[in-house]
Amino acid sequence: MAVQLLLTALCVAFVALNGIEGATEAKYKYVAILQPSTFFEAWQDCNIKGGHLASIESPQEQARVEKAMAKARDPRAVFFFGGTDLGRKGRWMWIHSNKPIGNGGYTNFFPGQPDNGGGSQDCLTVGVADGYNRGKWDDQNCLYRLDGYICAFKSTSSSAS
């Protein structure tokens, strides 16, 4: 419990220090990193590499994230990306920009999700499953070590993936 409170405080401090990113039209290159990690390890690693955990705010961004996941070549992999409700249960935010998820109208949750199963699912995941479930979002415990994570890096080219 103390660890989760500390991690929540760190999340809030990080968002406060980084402020709100201005341009929602910025192009990003998405990279799916297959490295077993908790949400917090993934968040830290993306930042160390010069990026951030991906925010998915449109069908076009979703398609680019799915393309990055396909390059990872693990059809069963589940990845953390940058959504959390750690600050307030049920109020999902993009950790990088502090913007509410779905603010622009786009979400891609599995039916019935997020459900906060077990009372401790505060971080968003995306999976590669084929068919209807391809790229659907789910909430998961932030401390679980999943297959990997999706980082977003600012791109200077118009063909960001």
Secondary structure, DSSP 8 states (H G I E B T S, - for coil): -HHHHHHHHHHHHHHHHH-----TT--EEEEEEEEEE-HHHHHHHHHHTT-EE----SHHHHHHHHHHHHHTT-TT-EEEEEEE-SSSTT--EETTT--BTTTTS---B-TT----GGG---EEEEE--SGGGTT-EEEE-TTS-EEEEEEEEE-SSTT--
